[in-house]
């Protein structure tokens, strides 16, 4: 029997203080359930509203991609600087320490390899497996304009239904075919379709012209993919411009792990994304960090 509540001081109900009702910090996410918002807060930093996702899922269709031949050697040193990891369940179980305490965005679609028609994907995970792995979100590729467009949209809507049932957000990834125009018109079309059909947030490619209209016409947060490796200053500039245009972060892979100094690069990207550091300053920071790394190796 608990003690009867007889505190010496009277109860205080703070009748003059209205109950707090704080809107959720991410665009278009206010009506989501608590579990979804909690998971999104493991992906996006609630202080800045942004994320640096480290994408290392490339092996799911292209095998041991350059820089990912030995994830244990090349990627584990980057983990302290990633807000979130985007990867497959195979690499997660085999290599990532379960003590990793930030969000896991699990690759949830797959099927064809680079030797085949890439848009012919299926859902590649069961919901109970995603729950068992305690993921913060599931990622699905959507091929708007691709050969298997409808199938990939259907993969996405099924994952959204399953995710909504259990409070797991879905990241819709706009996959642009080799022959398609990478312009704002296409990115607006693809991003808007997948947001309308229910994804929690969208990953798309940055386009230099009118990217702000891609962000404006998408009702949920957008993060940008890094794309193929480009010089570090250019990648930092791309990330900076995307953030200025309203992106909620980056989901970057090759421009980090294929950099000549991956730790220095992810730290520089963090500065751009979370602190709004200008590209030239971030690049100088990258060079300083890179040289520190070299000196450490010598000593
Ligand atoms: C694969 C993906 C990748 O995660 C994404 O493209 C990786 O990032 P990057 O382009 O920066 O290497 O979604 O389709």
Boltz pocket constraint, residues with backbone or C-beta under 6 A from the ligand:
constraints:
  - pocket:
      binder: B
      contacts: [[A, 55], [A, 56], [A, 57], [A, 58], [A, 86], [A, 141], [A, 173], [A, 175], [A, 225], [A, 226], [A, 227], [A, 228], [A, 251], [A, 252], [A, 253], [A, 254], [A, 255]]
      max_distance: 6.0
